[in-house]
């Protein structure tokens, strides 16, 4: 491969070298741009996933808080029933 490049460079001279360098840079730049785009897309997907996860945790917290309120109410009702006169006779 190097022999082909050297042959092409000697055939076209400095203009060929400059053109080859420019094409090499453009190719490398396109690769970097593709990598950046892929990384950005991955980050956006992760961000969406994190938002969904945070919303699920938030909804679960609300459900647990509601369950706790219900359990406390049930416990208080049982305590009231146990403290009524005549309820402790068995």
N, CA, C and O of each residue as an XYZ file, in Angstrom:
360
protein
N       0.827     -1.195      0.000
C       0.000      0.000      0.000
C       0.867      1.254      0.000
O       0.557      2.221     -0.696
N       1.952      1.247      0.776
C       2.819      2.421      0.829
C       3.475      2.689     -0.519
O       3.677      3.841     -0.900
N       3.803      1.628     -1.232
C       4.423      1.810     -2.543
C       3.451      2.503     -3.492
O       3.858      3.339     -4.299
N       2.180      2.159     -3.399
C       1.169      2.804     -4.246
C       1.036      4.279     -3.895
O       0.900      5.124     -4.779
N       1.076      4.585     -2.611
C       0.963      5.985     -2.169
C       2.183      6.774     -2.633
O       2.054      7.884     -3.149
N       3.358      6.198     -2.446
C       4.584      6.880     -2.874
C       4.560      7.100     -4.384
O       4.931      8.168     -4.869
N       4.121      6.082     -5.121
C       4.035      6.215     -6.570
C       3.085      7.322     -6.975
O       3.374      8.105     -7.880
N       1.947      7.383     -6.298
C       0.972      8.429     -6.615
C       1.508      9.803     -6.249
O       1.317     10.766     -6.991
N       2.182      9.897     -5.101
C       2.729     11.178     -4.668
C       3.799     11.679     -5.630
O       3.838     12.868     -5.945
N       4.670     10.783     -6.101
C       5.713     11.219     -7.031
C       5.118     11.589     -8.370
O       5.644     12.459     -9.064
N       4.027     10.942     -8.743
C       3.394     11.254    -10.025
C       2.738     12.630     -9.988
O       2.829     13.387    -10.954
N       2.074     12.958     -8.873
C       1.337     14.216     -8.794
C       2.084     15.314     -8.048
O       1.640     16.462     -8.039
N       3.196     14.986     -7.431
C       4.033     15.991     -6.778
C       3.399     16.545     -5.516
O       2.657     15.862     -4.810
N       3.715     17.803     -5.257
C       3.255     18.464     -4.039
C       1.734     18.584     -4.035
O       1.100     18.427     -2.991
N       1.154     18.859     -5.187
C      -0.307     18.978     -5.254
C      -0.959     17.656     -4.849
O      -1.982     17.654     -4.165
N      -0.387     16.559     -5.259
C      -0.917     15.248     -4.881
C      -0.789     15.008     -3.393
O      -1.698     14.466     -2.765
N       0.356     15.417     -2.817
C       0.562     15.271     -1.375
C      -0.458     16.089     -0.595
O      -1.052     15.599      0.366
N      -0.655     17.323     -1.005
C      -1.627     18.195     -0.335
C      -3.029     17.605     -0.456
O      -3.787     17.581      0.514
N      -3.364     17.135     -1.643
C      -4.684     16.539     -1.849
C      -4.849     15.303     -0.988
O      -5.901     15.121     -0.376
N      -3.840     14.452     -0.925
C      -3.905     13.240     -0.119
C      -4.066     13.585      1.365
O      -4.847     12.954      2.077
N      -3.317     14.596      1.819
C      -3.428     15.014      3.220
C      -4.827     15.553      3.509
O      -5.407     15.259      4.555
N      -5.364     16.339      2.582
C      -6.699     16.899      2.764
C      -7.740     15.786      2.817
O      -8.622     15.796      3.676
N      -7.636     14.818      1.891
C      -8.583     13.702      1.891
C      -8.476     12.875      3.166
O      -9.485     12.428      3.710
N      -7.253     12.674      3.639
C      -7.056     11.929      4.888
C      -7.696     12.657      6.055
O      -8.342     12.032      6.895
N      -7.527     13.956      6.118
C      -8.125     14.751      7.195
C      -9.646     14.723      7.114
O     -10.316     14.606      8.140
N     -10.194     14.828      5.922
C     -11.650     14.792      5.760
C     -12.202     13.442      6.221
O     -13.241     13.382      6.879
N     -11.498     12.355      5.870
C     -11.930     11.017      6.273
C     -11.900     10.898      7.806
O     -12.843     10.395      8.416
N     -10.815     11.363      8.409
C     -10.693     11.311      9.875
C     -11.749     12.185     10.540
O     -12.320     11.817     11.566
N     -11.997     13.337      9.947
C     -13.007     14.251     10.488
C     -14.402     13.621     10.416
O     -15.190     13.737     11.355
N     -14.696     12.962      9.312
C     -15.999     12.292      9.176
C     -16.144     11.184     10.216
O     -17.220     11.004     10.785
N     -15.065     10.441     10.467
C     -15.098      9.398     11.496
C     -15.344      9.994     12.874
O     -16.146      9.468     13.645
N     -14.661     11.086     13.185
C     -14.863     11.747     14.485
C     -16.289     12.257     14.609
O     -16.905     12.120     15.666
N     -16.813     12.835     13.555
C     -18.192     13.345     13.587
C     -19.182     12.208     13.824
O     -20.140     12.364     14.580
N     -18.951     11.066     13.178
C     -19.818      9.904     13.366
C     -19.753      9.421     14.809
O     -20.782      9.096     15.402
N     -18.549      9.373     15.377
C     -18.397      8.937     16.760
C     -19.097      9.893     17.723
O     -19.743      9.457     18.676
N     -18.971     11.178     17.475
C     -19.628     12.173     18.326
C     -21.141     12.029     18.227
O     -21.837     12.091     19.240
N     -21.646     11.841     17.033
C     -23.093     11.674     16.841
C     -23.598     10.431     17.558
O     -24.648     10.468     18.200
N     -22.858      9.331     17.452
C     -23.257      8.103     18.134
C     -23.247      8.287     19.652
O     -24.155      7.824     20.342
N     -22.223      8.958     20.167
C     -22.143      9.198     21.614
C     -23.297     10.085     22.075
O     -23.888      9.839     23.126
N     -23.614     11.099     21.302
C     -24.721     11.994     21.646
C     -26.045     11.235     21.662
O     -26.846     11.402     22.582
N     -26.274     10.408     20.656
C     -27.502      9.619     20.595
C     -27.604      8.694     21.800
O     -28.679      8.549     22.382
N     -26.500      8.073     22.175
C     -26.494      7.175     23.333
C     -26.820      7.943     24.614
O     -27.581      7.456     25.450
N     -26.253      9.129     24.771
C     -26.528      9.941     25.954
C     -27.994     10.357     26.025
O     -28.592     10.357     27.101
N     -28.564     10.708     24.887
C     -29.975     11.101     24.855
C     -30.851      9.925     25.267
O     -31.800     10.098     26.032
N     -30.539      8.726     24.766
C     -31.316      7.541     25.142
C     -31.192      7.257     26.631
O     -32.178      6.914     27.284
N     -29.986      7.397     27.168
C     -29.788      7.166     28.594
C     -30.564      8.185     29.412
O     -31.153      7.847     30.439
N     -30.564      9.434     28.958
C     -31.295     10.484     29.668
C     -32.774     10.157     29.709
O     -33.411     10.316     30.750
N     -33.339      9.700     28.584
C     -34.753      9.319     28.550
C     -35.024      8.165     29.510
O     -36.043      8.154     30.201
N     -34.114      7.199     29.552
C     -34.265      6.065     30.464
C     -34.215      6.504     31.915
O     -34.972      6.003     32.747
N     -33.328      7.436     32.219
C     -33.233      7.944     33.593
C     -34.502      8.699     33.979
O     -34.965      8.595     35.114
N     -35.052      9.442     33.061
C     -36.290     10.176     33.359
C     -37.428      9.215     33.668
O     -38.209      9.445     34.591
N     -37.518      8.145     32.898
C     -38.555      7.142     33.139
C     -38.338      6.490     34.498
O     -39.288      6.303     35.258
N     -37.105      6.146     34.802
C     -36.791      5.513     36.085
C     -37.134      6.435     37.244
O     -37.710      5.987     38.235
N     -36.798      7.697     37.141
C     -37.106      8.667     38.198
C     -38.616      8.775     38.380
O     -39.094      8.856     39.512
N     -39.364      8.778     37.299
C     -40.825      8.865     37.395
C     -41.397      7.623     38.072
O     -42.324      7.729     38.874
N     -40.852      6.446     37.758
C     -41.312      5.209     38.402
C     -41.043      5.262     39.902
O     -41.909      4.904     40.701
N     -39.849      5.708     40.287
C     -39.519      5.819     41.708
C     -40.446      6.814     42.391
O     -40.899      6.577     43.511
N     -40.723      7.902     41.734
C     -41.617      8.927     42.301
C     -43.022      8.348     42.521
O     -43.623      8.561     43.574
N     -43.537      7.625     41.537
C     -44.872      7.026     41.673
C     -44.883      5.941     42.754
O     -45.859      5.821     43.494
N     -43.820      5.157     42.851
C     -43.741      4.134     43.900
C     -43.707      4.767     45.285
O     -44.304      4.244     46.226
N     -43.012      5.883     45.410
C     -42.954      6.590     46.686
C     -44.340      7.075     47.086
O     -44.720      6.973     48.252
N     -45.095      7.601     46.132
C     -46.468      8.038     46.416
C     -47.323      6.860     46.860
O     -48.100      6.971     47.808
N     -47.177      5.725     46.170
C     -47.969      4.543     46.524
C     -47.612      4.051     47.927
O     -48.502      3.691     48.698
N     -46.332      4.033     48.264
C     -45.918      3.597     49.598
C     -46.410      4.561     50.680
O     -46.801      4.130     51.765
N     -46.390      5.841     50.390
C     -46.894      6.828     51.353
C     -48.393      6.630     51.576
O     -48.868      6.710     52.709
N     -49.134      6.374     50.506
C     -50.569      6.132     50.643
C     -50.827      4.848     51.426
O     -51.750      4.792     52.239
N     -50.027      3.829     51.188
C     -50.162      2.573     51.919
C     -49.885      2.786     53.400
O     -50.587      2.238     54.249
N     -48.870      3.576     53.714
C     -48.551      3.854     55.113
C     -49.704      4.569     55.804
O     -50.052      4.237     56.937
N     -50.295      5.545     55.131
C     -51.433      6.262     55.707
C     -52.581      5.294     55.973
O     -53.226      5.358     57.020
N     -52.826      4.412     55.035
C     -53.888      3.420     55.226
C     -53.598      2.483     56.378
O     -54.495      2.173     57.162
N     -52.358      2.025     56.497
C     -51.974      1.132     57.589
C     -52.094      1.827     58.942
O     -52.538      1.224     59.918
N     -51.699      3.091     58.993
C     -51.832      3.847     60.253
C     -53.309      4.009     60.626
O     -53.685      3.886     61.792
N     -54.129      4.285     59.626
C     -55.570      4.408     59.891
C     -56.165      3.103     60.379
O     -56.983      3.092     61.299
N     -55.761      2.015     59.770
C     -56.245      0.700     60.181
C     -55.780      0.375     61.600
O     -56.558     -0.142     62.402
N     -54.550      0.666     61.908
C     -54.024      0.445     63.265
C     -54.771      1.275     64.285
O     -55.090      0.787     65.369
N     -55.054      2.518     63.956
C     -55.800      3.387     64.879
C     -57.216      2.863     65.084
O     -57.736      2.908     66.199
N     -57.843      2.368     64.023
C     -59.203      1.822     64.151
C     -59.189      0.581     65.033
O     -60.094      0.398     65.847
N     -58.195     -0.263     64.891
C     -58.093     -1.466     65.729
C     -57.861     -1.066     67.185
O     -58.438     -1.661     68.095
N     -57.025     -0.067     67.400
C     -56.797      0.418     68.769
C     -58.084      0.948     69.378
O     -58.368      0.685     70.546
N     -58.864      1.686     68.607
C     -60.131      2.225     69.123
C     -61.102      1.104     69.446
O     -61.811      1.164     70.450
N     -61.139      0.098     68.613
C     -62.053     -1.025     68.864
C     -61.631     -1.774     70.128
O     -62.489     -2.236     70.880
N     -60.367     -1.897     70.366
C     -59.872     -2.605     71.540
C     -60.088     -1.830     72.821
O     -60.131     -2.423     73.899
N     -60.225     -0.530     72.731
C     -60.390      0.282     73.933
C     -61.853      0.530     74.269
O     -62.126      1.226     75.248
N     -62.798      0.006     73.521
C     -64.216      0.182     73.811
C     -64.606     -0.694     75.012
O     -64.102     -1.805     75.177
N     -65.490     -0.181     75.820
C     -65.957     -0.980     76.988
C     -66.675     -2.232     76.491
O     -67.461     -2.178     75.546
N     -66.402     -3.325     77.123
C     -67.065     -4.577     76.797
C     -66.426     -5.334     75.668
O     -66.855     -6.447     75.362
N     -65.404     -4.768     75.026
C     -64.760     -5.437     73.895
C     -63.684     -6.401     74.367
O     -63.319     -7.318     73.631
N     -63.176     -6.219     75.558
C     -62.085     -7.066     76.054
C     -62.589     -8.340     76.730
O     -61.795     -9.159     77.192
N     -63.887     -8.501     76.784
C     -64.428     -9.712     77.410
C     -64.365    -10.830     76.411
O     -64.733    -10.639     75.252
N     -63.924    -11.959     76.807
C     -63.781    -13.010     75.844
C     -64.409    -14.219     76.257
O     -64.371    -15.213     75.533
